[in-house]
Amino acid sequence: MLKKGKRQRKLKGTVEELKSIENRLSIILEDLKEKIEKLKNERAELIEEIDALKREEKRRKGFLENEIDFLREEIEELKKTLGKS
């Protein structure tokens, strides 16, 4: 009979320990879910920022290409003008 009581106390202690572990794991799981959600939001913001930078790059590239074309035409005009003098 004494052995049965010890086994029950040991089993009860084990069950309590398992419940404690389960509670800690539940807290860790919730924390991880929050962190994952934050990372997803941050990722979406970064993708949006990258897209904005790409659009700005295209805009600037177009502007610079136009500026280069204009300067080339101006050089050609100067060459013609200086060649005629």
PyMOL commands that set and color helices and strands:
alter all, ss='L'
color gray80, all
select helices_A, chain A and resi 2-84
alter helices_A, ss='H'
color red, helices_A
deselect
rebuild
show_as cartoon
